[in-house]
Amino acid sequence: MTTTMQQRTEPNRYDSPFKTFPSMKRSEINNSSSDSVNRTIPYPSSEYEQPIRQDPIQKDIRDYSPIARQFYEIYQRTIEDVKTFTPSIQLKWCETLLWVSQDPDFISHYTINGEKLKRELNNSEIQRNSKIIIEHAFKVLTKLIKLKYPDAYYLMGCLYSHRVTQFSLSNYDFINQNDKKALNYYCEAAKMGHSESSYRAGICYEFNKGTNELEMSSDAKLSTAITYYKLGALKCNNTDCMFKLGIFYLNSDDNIKEGIQWLEKATNIGKSSQACYELGKIYEFDTLNESLQKKLILQGIIKDPIRSIEYYYKCAQEFDYPLAQWRLGTCYEFGEMNLPVNCIKSIGWYMRASQSSITKKRNSNPVAMLSLAGWFFTGSQDVLIPDYEESFKWIYKSCLISEGKLARSEYILGYYYYNGIGTKINYDLAIQHMNKAAKLGHSKAVDLLSLWNK
């Protein structure tokens, strides 16, 4: 990475980053058949950082779509900030432009100035409108990069790596993926103390993203990744970086205790559900590979069911982590780690693990759904009456959520269809799901298919 950042951030690198839009002269825009589109040129021909419109007239936006109302409010704040050019406000404007450029309703009915068009644009005009919006977004972003704003570097890196998580982008057709450029931006932002960039720079070096042209060995790349993880963990308290360091040192030969310390720090300071779950596994001990067990014993770390359960409970309750909730469900189902068999608690934890949440960005657990299907199939004396239809519902959900990748669920669903358990007999679906299970290596599915084909 000998190229300087000044060389990488020349405006002409971003003014026209498009892959699919045809080139278009300003005269072509001015000759557009729509007067409304003519008025949407987003910046003067000289200085793009000048306001799109000074002293904009307040509009009645009651008939605007929800997205358009949100856009107009951000547009107004941006205009008011033109003279001071506050980086956070301008970055929000840039992100909003990129976001609405891909909303079909917005780009066919509204301009970059937040004006509602008198008619719906045709396909050619929509393409031009989208291009205008995206092009202006990149000009704002370039200005922010010149100002050394870390969040702008990070966004440019995300765009080049096609992994934007700050807002919704449905596609990246407007910019070519370039992992090398993405890495450069992540590294520069990390040096400025940008938390998430430190993590992404580490990920790039660890998994060889954008590093192919670098004359570095695999060990050197991993060492560089660790450097960025440390930068993020120590300087920014980045939870993901702490977790990465914990796992790395946990699997080393002589820094296992340091690994556990990083996992504890990620749990207690960073509220990392992953780190908390890993600590539960460490003190559960039996599920770890033999090599790690031996290393832990040499460090005086042994099986501790009470401590393990404490971490699982913390992870399940405080962090609402599905894997920990599933694990507690299995403990109460089979009486593991000194916990009693308790049908109600087991089903309760499986139910929690099976619930998804958009707001908490968590996914439902298909293995917990499989376990619920088992409980409703067998029932529990004096507690739960067998309910085959409920059992079928959960096994069906398990297959749906796992997208056909959970062999045992596919096998059971195929068995249910074949025998009419909780549903009508359907041999075609039975064979379909049994075939999926067989392809995933389920031996009983292979045997049943062989029997059915006779």
VOZA-18871 format. One record per residue (C-alpha): residue number from 1; residue in three letters; x, y, z. Coordinates in pm, 1 decimal, decimal comma. Each point is the difference from the previous one (the first is absolute). Example, Ala and Ser with C-alpha at 12.3 -4.5 7.8 and 13.67 -1.06 7.14 Angstrom:
REM VOZA-18871
site pos 1; code ala; x 1230,0; y -450,0; z 780,0
site pos 2; code ser; x 137,0; y 344,0; z -66,0
REM end
This chain:
REM VOZA-18871
site pos 1; code met; x 0,0; y 0,0; z 0,0
site pos 2; code thr; x 260,0; y 253,4; z -112,1
site pos 3; code thr; x -250,0; y 219,7; z -185,3
site pos 4; code thr; x -82,7; y 307,1; z 204,3
site pos 5; code met; x -351,7; y 82,4; z 106,0
site pos 6; code gln; x 18,6; y 328,5; z -191,7
site pos 7; code gln; x 43,4; y -196,9; z -321,6
site pos 8; code arg; x -287,3; y -229,2; z 84,2
site pos 9; code thr; x -250,5; y 274,8; z 67,4
site pos 10; code glu; x 17,0; y 217,6; z -312,5
site pos 11; code pro; x -355,7; y 110,0; z -86,7
site pos 12; code asn; x 8,4; y -142,8; z -350,8
site pos 13; code arg; x 22,2; y -347,6; z 150,0
site pos 14; code tyr; x -351,2; y 34,9; z 139,3
site pos 15; code asp; x -182,6; y 249,7; z -219,8
site pos 16; code ser; x -82,4; y -277,6; z -248,1
site pos 17; code pro; x 27,6; y -335,9; z 176,4
site pos 18; code phe; x -287,1; y -149,8; z -193,6
site pos 19; code lys; x 1,9; y -335,7; z -170,9
site pos 20; code thr; x -339,9; y -0,5; z -170,3
site pos 21; code phe; x -111,1; y 359,8; z -52,2
site pos 22; code pro; x 62,7; y 146,5; z -344,7
site pos 23; code ser; x 215,9; y 310,4; z -9,9
site pos 24; code met; x -211,7; y 313,5; z -24,2
site pos 25; code lys; x 91,1; y 358,3; z -73,8
site pos 26; code arg; x -160,4; y 281,8; z 192,1
site pos 27; code ser; x -157,0; y 121,9; z -323,1
site pos 28; code glu; x -180,6; y -332,4; z -27,0
site pos 29; code ile; x -152,4; y 53,9; z 340,8
site pos 30; code asn; x -107,3; y 348,9; z -91,8
site pos 31; code asn; x -170,1; y -134,8; z -311,8
site pos 32; code ser; x -204,2; y -250,4; z 197,9
site pos 33; code ser; x -369,0; y -9,6; z -81,5
site pos 34; code ser; x -87,2; y 54,5; z 365,2
site pos 35; code asp; x 35,7; y 356,4; z 132,5
site pos 36; code ser; x -3,3; y -138,7; z 352,4
site pos 37; code val; x 300,2; y -217,5; z -68,3
site pos 38; code asn; x 179,7; y 300,4; z -152,5
site pos 39; code arg; x -25,8; y 176,2; z 335,4
site pos 40; code thr; x 162,0; y -286,0; z 192,4
site pos 41; code ile; x 364,4; y 62,8; z -93,4
site pos 42; code pro; x 145,4; y -52,0; z 347,5
site pos 43; code tyr; x 292,0; y 241,4; z -4,2
site pos 44; code pro; x 134,3; y 302,5; z -188,6
site pos 45; code ser; x 241,8; y -82,1; z -278,0
site pos 46; code ser; x 287,2; y 153,5; z 195,1
site pos 47; code glu; x -12,7; y -84,1; z 370,7
site pos 48; code tyr; x -207,8; y -302,6; z 101,2
site pos 49; code glu; x 32,2; y 84,0; z 368,3
site pos 50; code gln; x -217,7; y 306,6; z -46,0
site pos 51; code pro; x -364,0; y -44,4; z 99,3
site pos 52; code ile; x -229,5; y -179,6; z -233,1
site pos 53; code arg; x -245,3; y 278,2; z 65,3
site pos 54; code gln; x 47,5; y 289,2; z 235,1
site pos 55; code asp; x -300,0; y 116,3; z 201,3
site pos 56; code pro; x -226,9; y -284,7; z -114,9
site pos 57; code ile; x -371,0; y 62,3; z 9,7
site pos 58; code gln; x -178,9; y -201,1; z 266,2
site pos 59; code lys; x -224,2; y -253,5; z -167,1
site pos 60; code asp; x -322,0; y -164,0; z 100,6
site pos 61; code ile; x 114,1; y -362,5; z 18,0
site pos 62; code arg; x -312,4; y -154,9; z 143,7
site pos 63; code asp; x -59,4; y -196,2; z -319,4
site pos 64; code tyr; x 362,6; y -119,6; z -16,7
site pos 65; code ser; x 83,9; y -364,5; z 53,2
site pos 66; code pro; x 159,0; y -89,2; z 337,5
site pos 67; code ile; x 342,2; y -36,6; z -162,8
site pos 68; code ala; x -38,2; y 330,6; z -183,3
site pos 69; code arg; x -98,3; y 180,5; z 321,7
site pos 70; code gln; x 303,7; y -143,6; z 174,5
site pos 71; code phe; x 218,5; y 99,4; z -293,9
site pos 72; code tyr; x -134,9; y 355,8; z -3,4
site pos 73; code glu; x 69,2; y 49,9; z 370,1
site pos 74; code ile; x 362,1; y -111,0; z -48,0
site pos 75; code tyr; x 26,0; y 217,2; z -310,4
site pos 76; code gln; x -112,6; y 304,4; z 199,2
site pos 77; code arg; x 257,0; y -64,8; z 274,0
site pos 78; code thr; x 268,3; y -36,9; z -265,9
site pos 79; code ile; x -87,0; y 332,5; z -163,5
site pos 80; code glu; x 7,5; y 175,4; z 335,8
site pos 81; code asp; x 346,9; y -148,5; z 62,5
site pos 82; code val; x 156,0; y 92,3; z -334,4
site pos 83; code lys; x 213,0; y 286,7; z 130,9
site pos 84; code thr; x 139,9; y -192,9; z 295,6
site pos 85; code phe; x 6,6; y -339,5; z -175,3
site pos 86; code thr; x -29,9; y -210,0; z 316,0
site pos 87; code pro; x 144,7; y -342,5; z -88,5
site pos 88; code ser; x -261,8; y -205,6; z 184,4
site pos 89; code ile; x -288,4; y 186,0; z -167,8
site pos 90; code gln; x 159,5; y -20,2; z -343,0
site pos 91; code leu; x 77,4; y -369,3; z 36,7
site pos 92; code lys; x -362,7; y -63,3; z 91,4
site pos 93; code trp; x -96,3; y 187,1; z -316,6
site pos 94; code cys; x 239,1; y -214,3; z -204,0
site pos 95; code glu; x -137,2; y -322,9; z 147,7
site pos 96; code thr; x -356,9; y 117,0; z -57,9
site pos 97; code leu; x 72,8; y 76,8; z -364,8
site pos 98; code leu; x 142,9; y -346,0; z -56,4
site pos 99; code trp; x -294,5; y -156,7; z 180,2
site pos 100; code val; x -277,3; y 179,0; z -191,3
site pos 101; code ser; x 180,3; y -43,0; z -333,1
site pos 102; code gln; x -107,9; y -363,9; z 14,5
site pos 103; code asp; x -356,4; y 54,7; z 112,5
site pos 104; code pro; x -220,0; y -45,7; z -311,7
site pos 105; code asp; x -278,5; y 222,2; z 127,1
site pos 106; code phe; x 228,6; y 285,8; z 99,3
site pos 107; code ile; x 208,5; y 21,3; z -316,7
site pos 108; code ser; x -308,7; y -17,5; z -218,5
site pos 109; code his; x -194,7; y 271,2; z 187,5
site pos 110; code tyr; x 248,1; y 232,7; z 176,7
site pos 111; code thr; x 309,8; y 206,1; z -75,3
site pos 112; code ile; x 323,4; y 48,9; z 192,3
site pos 113; code asn; x -145,6; y 331,2; z 126,6
site pos 114; code gly; x -288,6; y -182,6; z 163,5
site pos 115; code glu; x -249,9; y 117,2; z -260,0
site pos 116; code lys; x -290,0; y -223,2; z -93,5
site pos 117; code leu; x -23,6; y -39,9; z -377,1
site pos 118; code lys; x -322,4; y 67,8; z -184,5
site pos 119; code arg; x 19,4; y -332,0; z -176,9
site pos 120; code glu; x 175,6; y -335,1; z 37,4
site pos 121; code leu; x 331,6; y -16,4; z -181,5
site pos 122; code asn; x 60,5; y -249,2; z -277,9
site pos 123; code asn; x 283,0; y -253,0; z 17,7
site pos 124; code ser; x 255,8; y 223,0; z -170,3
site pos 125; code glu; x -81,0; y 292,8; z 226,9
site pos 126; code ile; x 10,8; y -223,0; z 308,3
site pos 127; code gln; x 349,8; y -108,8; z -97,6
site pos 128; code arg; x 109,4; y 360,3; z -39,4
site pos 129; code asn; x -159,3; y 103,6; z 328,5
site pos 130; code ser; x 171,7; y -284,1; z 181,7
site pos 131; code lys; x 333,5; y 89,7; z -158,3
site pos 132; code ile; x -32,6; y 363,0; z 108,6
site pos 133; code ile; x -72,6; y -102,6; z 358,0
site pos 134; code ile; x 282,1; y -256,0; z 22,8
site pos 135; code glu; x 250,7; y 230,6; z -167,3
site pos 136; code his; x -71,1; y 275,9; z 249,5
site pos 137; code ala; x 30,9; y -245,9; z 288,5
site pos 138; code phe; x 351,4; y -86,7; z -115,4
site pos 139; code lys; x 95,3; y 366,1; z -32,6
site pos 140; code val; x -107,3; y 62,8; z 359,6
site pos 141; code leu; x 184,7; y -311,2; z 112,4
site pos 142; code thr; x 316,3; y 110,9; z -181,0
site pos 143; code lys; x -18,0; y 338,3; z 174,7
site pos 144; code leu; x -30,7; y -173,5; z 337,8
site pos 145; code ile; x 299,7; y -221,7; z -78,7
site pos 146; code lys; x 205,7; y 308,2; z -84,6
site pos 147; code leu; x -93,7; y 128,9; z 342,9
site pos 148; code lys; x 139,0; y -323,4; z 152,1
site pos 149; code tyr; x -333,6; y -101,3; z 148,2
site pos 150; code pro; x 42,9; y -364,1; z 118,8
site pos 151; code asp; x -363,6; y -99,1; z -53,5
site pos 152; code ala; x 29,5; y 106,8; z -363,7
site pos 153; code tyr; x 306,2; y -219,4; z -49,6
site pos 154; code tyr; x -193,1; y -285,5; z 155,1
site pos 155; code leu; x -301,2; y 49,6; z -226,5
site pos 156; code met; x 220,9; y 9,0; z -309,7
site pos 157; code gly; x 163,2; y -323,0; z 114,3
site pos 158; code cys; x -341,7; y -158,5; z 51,5
site pos 159; code leu; x -111,0; y 106,1; z -346,8
site pos 160; code tyr; x 311,6; y -144,2; z -163,5
site pos 161; code ser; x -39,1; y -326,9; z 191,4
site pos 162; code his; x -377,1; y -12,4; z -73,6
site pos 163; code arg; x -74,1; y -38,2; z 370,5
site pos 164; code val; x -191,7; y 304,9; z 119,7
site pos 165; code thr; x -178,5; y -63,8; z 329,4
site pos 166; code gln; x -70,3; y 358,8; z 111,9
site pos 167; code phe; x -306,5; y 22,4; z -225,9
site pos 168; code ser; x -178,2; y -212,5; z -256,6
site pos 169; code leu; x 141,0; y -46,8; z -350,6
site pos 170; code ser; x -173,0; y -252,7; z -224,5
site pos 171; code asn; x 282,5; y -16,7; z -253,4
site pos 172; code tyr; x 342,5; y 142,5; z -78,8
site pos 173; code asp; x -30,9; y 32,9; z -376,2
site pos 174; code phe; x 129,0; y 357,0; z 16,3
site pos 175; code ile; x 348,1; y -88,9; z 126,5
site pos 176; code asn; x 245,2; y -277,4; z -80,0
site pos 177; code gln; x 102,4; y -219,1; z 289,4
site pos 178; code asn; x 362,5; y 61,2; z 87,2
site pos 179; code asp; x 121,8; y -169,1; z 317,6
site pos 180; code lys; x 343,6; y 158,4; z -28,1
site pos 181; code lys; x -141,6; y 353,0; z 3,0
site pos 182; code ala; x -240,6; y -97,6; z 277,0
site pos 183; code leu; x 290,6; y -122,6; z 211,4
site pos 184; code asn; x 189,6; y 325,5; z -56,9
site pos 185; code tyr; x -293,1; y 203,1; z 128,4
site pos 186; code tyr; x -58,1; y -227,1; z 298,2
site pos 187; code cys; x 366,9; y 25,4; z 95,7
site pos 188; code glu; x 6,9; y 379,9; z -26,6
site pos 189; code ala; x -318,6; y 33,6; z 207,1
site pos 190; code ala; x 135,0; y -245,3; z 257,7
site pos 191; code lys; x 310,7; y 214,1; z 42,6
site pos 192; code met; x -233,0; y 292,0; z 73,2
site pos 193; code gly; x -160,7; y -201,0; z 278,8
site pos 194; code his; x -307,2; y -125,4; z -185,5
site pos 195; code ser; x -127,2; y -303,3; z 188,8
site pos 196; code glu; x -177,5; y -203,4; z -266,7
site pos 197; code ser; x 274,5; y 69,0; z -254,3
site pos 198; code ser; x 253,0; y -162,2; z 233,5
site pos 199; code tyr; x -213,2; y -312,8; z 5,0
site pos 200; code arg; x -51,3; y -6,7; z -376,7
site pos 201; code ala; x 368,1; y 59,5; z -68,9
site pos 202; code gly; x 76,9; y -295,7; z 225,3
site pos 203; code ile; x -257,5; y -214,9; z -179,9
site pos 204; code cys; x 151,4; y 92,9; z -338,7
site pos 205; code tyr; x 348,4; y -106,9; z 108,0
site pos 206; code glu; x -122,0; y -313,2; z 176,5
site pos 207; code phe; x -207,5; y -123,4; z -294,2
site pos 208; code asn; x 216,5; y 137,7; z -281,8
site pos 209; code lys; x -241,9; y 262,9; z -129,1
site pos 210; code gly; x 181,4; y 258,8; z -209,3
site pos 211; code thr; x 342,0; y -130,5; z 100,7
site pos 212; code asn; x 85,8; y -218,2; z -300,3
site pos 213; code glu; x 243,2; y 250,5; z -147,8
site pos 214; code leu; x 182,9; y 50,6; z 328,0
site pos 215; code glu; x 329,4; y -183,0; z 37,4
site pos 216; code met; x -87,5; y -146,4; z 337,7
site pos 217; code ser; x -3,2; y -352,9; z 134,2
site pos 218; code ser; x -313,7; y -147,2; z 154,3
site pos 219; code asp; x 154,7; y 37,7; z 345,3
site pos 220; code ala; x 84,6; y 363,7; z -69,3
site pos 221; code lys; x -356,6; y 70,0; z -110,6
site pos 222; code leu; x -138,1; y -166,1; z 312,1
site pos 223; code ser; x 240,0; y 201,4; z 213,4
site pos 224; code thr; x -119,9; y 318,9; z -168,8
site pos 225; code ala; x -360,1; y -104,2; z 61,6
site pos 226; code ile; x 77,1; y -41,1; z 370,1
site pos 227; code thr; x 160,4; y 345,5; z 0,0
site pos 228; code tyr; x -323,1; y 154,9; z -128,4
site pos 229; code tyr; x -211,3; y -204,6; z 241,6
site pos 230; code lys; x 215,7; y 129,6; z 285,2
site pos 231; code leu; x -33,2; y 354,0; z -132,8
site pos 232; code gly; x -378,0; y -33,1; z 0,8
site pos 233; code ala; x -15,1; y -170,5; z 337,2
site pos 234; code leu; x 243,8; y 222,8; z 188,6
site pos 235; code lys; x -71,8; y 337,1; z -159,0
site pos 236; code cys; x -369,0; y -32,8; z -82,6
site pos 237; code asn; x -130,5; y -270,4; z 235,7
site pos 238; code asn; x -130,3; y -182,0; z -306,5
site pos 239; code thr; x -182,9; y -311,9; z 119,1
site pos 240; code asp; x 51,5; y -194,8; z -321,7
site pos 241; code cys; x 373,8; y 65,7; z 14,0
site pos 242; code met; x 9,4; y -119,0; z 362,3
site pos 243; code phe; x -183,1; y -316,5; z -99,3
site pos 244; code lys; x 239,8; y -62,5; z -288,7
site pos 245; code leu; x 299,4; y 39,9; z 230,2
site pos 246; code gly; x -160,8; y -233,0; z 253,1
site pos 247; code ile; x -51,2; y -276,9; z -254,7
site pos 248; code phe; x 347,3; y 51,4; z -148,3
site pos 249; code tyr; x 181,9; y -24,7; z 332,5
site pos 250; code leu; x -225,4; y -280,7; z 120,0
site pos 251; code asn; x 125,5; y -212,0; z -287,7
site pos 252; code ser; x 364,4; y 97,8; z 44,8
site pos 253; code asp; x 253,5; y -209,7; z 185,7
site pos 254; code asp; x 95,2; y 232,7; z 283,1
site pos 255; code asn; x -250,1; y 286,7; z 26,3
site pos 256; code ile; x -317,7; y -184,4; z 98,0
site pos 257; code lys; x -55,7; y 202,0; z 317,1
site pos 258; code glu; x 34,7; y 321,1; z -199,2
site pos 259; code gly; x -262,6; y -135,6; z -237,6
site pos 260; code ile; x -241,5; y -60,5; z 288,2
site pos 261; code gln; x 72,4; y 350,3; z 132,7
site pos 262; code trp; x -93,1; y 150,8; z -336,3
site pos 263; code leu; x -322,0; y -202,6; z -9,2
site pos 264; code glu; x -83,6; y 114,9; z 351,8
site pos 265; code lys; x 70,2; y 361,0; z -93,9
site pos 266; code ala; x -217,0; y -31,8; z -312,2
site pos 267; code thr; x -277,7; y -142,3; z 217,1
site pos 268; code asn; x 17,7; y 243,8; z 289,7
site pos 269; code ile; x 96,9; y 320,5; z -178,9
site pos 270; code gly; x -118,0; y -59,5; z -353,6
site pos 271; code lys; x -309,4; y -207,2; z 80,3
site pos 272; code ser; x 103,0; y -258,4; z -259,6
site pos 273; code ser; x -246,3; y -288,7; z -17,6
site pos 274; code gln; x 247,3; y -207,9; z -203,0
site pos 275; code ala; x 277,6; y 44,0; z 256,5
site pos 276; code cys; x -235,5; y -83,8; z 285,7
site pos 277; code tyr; x -113,7; y -316,7; z -176,2
site pos 278; code glu; x 359,9; y -107,3; z -65,3
site pos 279; code leu; x 79,8; y 40,8; z 370,1
site pos 280; code gly; x -294,0; y -226,2; z 79,1
site pos 281; code lys; x 144,3; y -260,7; z -236,4
site pos 282; code ile; x 346,7; y 29,6; z 153,2
site pos 283; code tyr; x -122,4; y -78,8; z 351,0
site pos 284; code glu; x -241,0; y -265,1; z -126,1
site pos 285; code phe; x 321,4; y -152,9; z -132,1
site pos 286; code asp; x -131,7; y -331,2; z -139,5
site pos 287; code thr; x -102,3; y 147,5; z -338,4
site pos 288; code leu; x 349,0; y 142,7; z -68,0
site pos 289; code asn; x 246,2; y -184,0; z -220,9
site pos 290; code glu; x 253,9; y -217,6; z 177,1
site pos 291; code ser; x 296,0; y 220,4; z -90,7
site pos 292; code leu; x -156,4; y 306,7; z 159,1
site pos 293; code gln; x -103,6; y -196,9; z 306,8
site pos 294; code lys; x 362,6; y -102,1; z 56,9
site pos 295; code lys; x 121,3; y 359,5; z -37,2
site pos 296; code leu; x -259,0; y 124,7; z 246,4
site pos 297; code ile; x 92,6; y -265,1; z 256,5
site pos 298; code leu; x 366,0; y 101,5; z -27,0
site pos 299; code gln; x -110,6; y 355,4; z 84,0
site pos 300; code gly; x -199,4; y -120,9; z 299,4
site pos 301; code ile; x -336,5; y 53,8; z -166,0
site pos 302; code ile; x -236,8; y -291,1; z 55,4
site pos 303; code lys; x -363,9; y -91,4; z -41,1
site pos 304; code asp; x -228,4; y 221,4; z 207,6
site pos 305; code pro; x -372,5; y -68,9; z -63,5
site pos 306; code ile; x -119,1; y 273,3; z 236,9
site pos 307; code arg; x 208,8; y 266,6; z -170,7
site pos 308; code ser; x -101,6; y -128,8; z -341,8
site pos 309; code ile; x -369,7; y 22,2; z 85,3
site pos 310; code glu; x 52,4; y 351,6; z 134,2
site pos 311; code tyr; x 143,5; y 109,0; z -334,2
site pos 312; code tyr; x -275,6; y -176,8; z -195,6
site pos 313; code tyr; x -266,4; y 167,3; z 214,1
site pos 314; code lys; x 162,2; y 341,1; z -37,7
site pos 315; code cys; x 25,5; y -51,6; z -373,7
site pos 316; code ala; x -357,7; y -126,8; z -31,9
site pos 317; code gln; x -166,2; y 257,3; z 223,2
site pos 318; code glu; x 203,2; y 319,2; z -26,3
site pos 319; code phe; x 113,1; y -38,0; z -360,0
site pos 320; code asp; x -299,8; y -196,5; z -131,3
site pos 321; code tyr; x 234,6; y -231,5; z -191,2
site pos 322; code pro; x -181,2; y -292,1; z -173,0
site pos 323; code leu; x 289,6; y -247,4; z 27,2
site pos 324; code ala; x 20,7; y 45,1; z 377,4
site pos 325; code gln; x -377,5; y -30,8; z 29,6
site pos 326; code trp; x 10,1; y -322,7; z -201,2
site pos 327; code arg; x 282,8; y -132,8; z 218,2
site pos 328; code leu; x -197,4; y 63,6; z 318,3
site pos 329; code gly; x -296,4; y -173,6; z -162,0
site pos 330; code thr; x 210,2; y -311,7; z -59,9
site pos 331; code cys; x 135,5; y 9,8; z 356,2
site pos 332; code tyr; x -353,4; y -1,9; z 142,6
site pos 333; code glu; x -116,4; y -260,1; z -251,1
site pos 334; code phe; x 273,2; y -253,0; z 76,2
site pos 335; code gly; x 106,7; y 103,3; z 351,5
site pos 336; code glu; x 347,8; y 110,3; z -103,6
site pos 337; code met; x 254,7; y 199,0; z 203,5
site pos 338; code asn; x -167,3; y -81,4; z 329,7
site pos 339; code leu; x -331,6; y 153,3; z -103,6
site pos 340; code pro; x -321,5; y -201,0; z 56,1
site pos 341; code val; x -218,5; y -122,5; z -283,9
site pos 342; code asn; x -269,9; y 262,2; z -29,7
site pos 343; code cys; x -239,6; y -12,4; z -294,5
site pos 344; code ile; x -146,3; y 346,3; z 57,5
site pos 345; code lys; x 336,7; y 176,2; z 25,7
site pos 346; code ser; x 136,4; y -195,0; z -295,2
site pos 347; code ile; x -292,8; y 93,5; z -224,0
site pos 348; code gly; x 15,5; y 359,2; z 127,5
site pos 349; code trp; x 363,5; y 39,9; z -103,7
site pos 350; code tyr; x -57,9; y -173,5; z -333,6
site pos 351; code met; x -290,4; y 235,3; z -65,9
site pos 352; code arg; x 217,8; y 305,3; z 68,2
site pos 353; code ala; x 273,5; y -134,9; z -224,5
site pos 354; code ser; x -255,1; y -50,7; z -278,2
site pos 355; code gln; x -116,0; y 359,7; z -1,9
site pos 356; code ser; x 154,1; y 243,5; z -245,1
site pos 357; code ser; x 38,6; y 373,1; z 53,0
site pos 358; code ile; x 60,8; y 262,8; z -265,9
site pos 359; code thr; x 66,5; y 273,7; z 254,0
site pos 360; code lys; x 260,1; y -208,0; z 186,1
site pos 361; code lys; x 144,0; y -139,2; z -325,1
site pos 362; code arg; x -25,7; y -359,1; z 117,0
site pos 363; code asn; x -107,2; y -304,5; z -192,9
site pos 364; code ser; x -215,6; y -284,3; z 123,0
site pos 365; code asn; x 175,3; y -330,1; z 72,6
site pos 366; code pro; x -111,4; y -293,9; z -221,1
site pos 367; code val; x 157,3; y -256,5; z 235,4
site pos 368; code ala; x -215,9; y 131,7; z 284,5
site pos 369; code met; x -302,8; y -41,1; z -227,2
site pos 370; code leu; x 105,2; y -359,7; z -62,4
site pos 371; code ser; x 15,1; y -53,3; z 376,2
site pos 372; code leu; x -347,6; y 148,6; z 43,5
site pos 373; code ala; x -131,4; y -241,6; z -262,0
site pos 374; code gly; x 142,5; y -281,0; z 211,2
site pos 375; code trp; x -167,7; y 122,0; z 317,8
site pos 376; code phe; x -341,1; y 30,5; z -168,2
site pos 377; code phe; x 41,6; y -341,9; z -160,4
site pos 378; code thr; x 78,6; y -185,2; z 321,9
site pos 379; code gly; x -172,8; y 222,3; z 253,9
site pos 380; code ser; x 90,1; y -13,2; z 367,9
site pos 381; code gln; x -191,6; y -181,6; z 272,0
site pos 382; code asp; x -229,8; y 229,7; z 199,3
site pos 383; code val; x 143,9; y 302,1; z -182,4
site pos 384; code leu; x -48,0; y -19,5; z -376,5
site pos 385; code ile; x -241,2; y -205,6; z -209,4
site pos 386; code pro; x 143,5; y -116,6; z -336,2
site pos 387; code asp; x -112,9; y 226,3; z -282,7
site pos 388; code tyr; x 101,6; y -131,3; z -342,8
site pos 389; code glu; x -128,5; y 302,1; z -190,5
site pos 390; code glu; x 204,7; y 233,5; z 218,9
site pos 391; code ser; x 298,4; y -229,8; z -42,1
site pos 392; code phe; x -40,3; y 11,1; z -379,5
site pos 393; code lys; x -24,3; y 379,7; z 9,5
site pos 394; code trp; x 333,7; y 33,3; z 180,8
site pos 395; code ile; x 186,2; y -251,3; z -214,0
site pos 396; code tyr; x -133,5; y 173,6; z -310,9
site pos 397; code lys; x 124,0; y 335,8; z 134,7
site pos 398; code ser; x 337,9; y -153,2; z 79,9
site pos 399; code cys; x 43,4; y -112,0; z -361,4
site pos 400; code leu; x -118,4; y 335,8; z -130,1
site pos 401; code ile; x 231,0; y 208,7; z 219,5
site pos 402; code ser; x 302,0; y -224,8; z -60,3
site pos 403; code glu; x -67,2; y 16,2; z -376,4
site pos 404; code gly; x 25,2; y -376,7; z -34,6
site pos 405; code lys; x 347,1; y -19,0; z 155,6
site pos 406; code leu; x -89,0; y -182,4; z 321,2
site pos 407; code ala; x 10,0; y -372,3; z -76,8
site pos 408; code arg; x -190,3; y -124,0; z 303,5
site pos 409; code ser; x -286,2; y 244,9; z -53,4
site pos 410; code glu; x -29,6; y -98,7; z -365,4
site pos 411; code tyr; x -2,7; y -367,8; z 96,9
site pos 412; code ile; x -273,3; y 45,1; z 262,2
site pos 413; code leu; x -215,0; y 216,2; z -228,2
site pos 414; code gly; x 27,4; y -262,2; z -272,5
site pos 415; code tyr; x -98,5; y -266,8; z 252,4
site pos 416; code tyr; x -300,9; y 206,4; z 113,3
site pos 417; code tyr; x -122,3; y 46,2; z -357,2
site pos 418; code tyr; x 45,7; y -370,2; z -77,6
site pos 419; code asn; x -193,7; y -113,5; z 306,7
site pos 420; code gly; x -249,4; y 285,2; z 24,2
site pos 421; code ile; x 118,3; y 119,9; z 341,0
site pos 422; code gly; x -163,9; y 334,6; z 74,0
site pos 423; code thr; x -76,9; y 47,5; z -368,1
site pos 424; code lys; x -146,3; y -178,3; z -300,1
site pos 425; code ile; x 203,6; y -276,8; z -161,6
site pos 426; code asn; x 200,5; y 137,4; z -291,0
site pos 427; code tyr; x 245,9; y -246,7; z -151,4
site pos 428; code asp; x 145,0; y 249,4; z -245,7
site pos 429; code leu; x 93,8; y 242,8; z 277,6
site pos 430; code ala; x 119,1; y -288,3; z 216,4
site pos 431; code ile; x 245,5; y -111,4; z -268,3
site pos 432; code gln; x 104,1; y 359,1; z -69,6
site pos 433; code his; x 97,8; y 69,7; z 360,8
site pos 434; code met; x 149,5; y -343,9; z 52,5
site pos 435; code asn; x 220,0; y 55,7; z -304,9
site pos 436; code lys; x 120,3; y 328,2; z 149,9
site pos 437; code ala; x 87,0; y -177,5; z 323,5
site pos 438; code ala; x 182,1; y -275,9; z -187,5
site pos 439; code lys; x 205,2; y 250,5; z -199,0
site pos 440; code leu; x 99,6; y 161,0; z 329,5
site pos 441; code gly; x 132,2; y -336,9; z 118,0
site pos 442; code his; x -284,9; y -123,0; z 221,3
site pos 443; code ser; x 45,8; y -379,4; z 5,7
site pos 444; code lys; x -357,0; y -84,4; z 103,9
site pos 445; code ala; x -131,5; y 206,8; z -289,2
site pos 446; code val; x 217,1; y -198,0; z -238,6
site pos 447; code asp; x -131,1; y -326,0; z 142,2
site pos 448; code leu; x -364,6; y 109,9; z -19,2
site pos 449; code leu; x 34,1; y 117,1; z -358,8
site pos 450; code ser; x 151,8; y -333,5; z -89,2
site pos 451; code leu; x -293,1; y -176,1; z 168,0
site pos 452; code trp; x -261,2; y 222,4; z -166,3
site pos 453; code asn; x 151,1; y -57,9; z -344,5
site pos 454; code lys; x -36,7; y -376,7; z 21,3
REM end
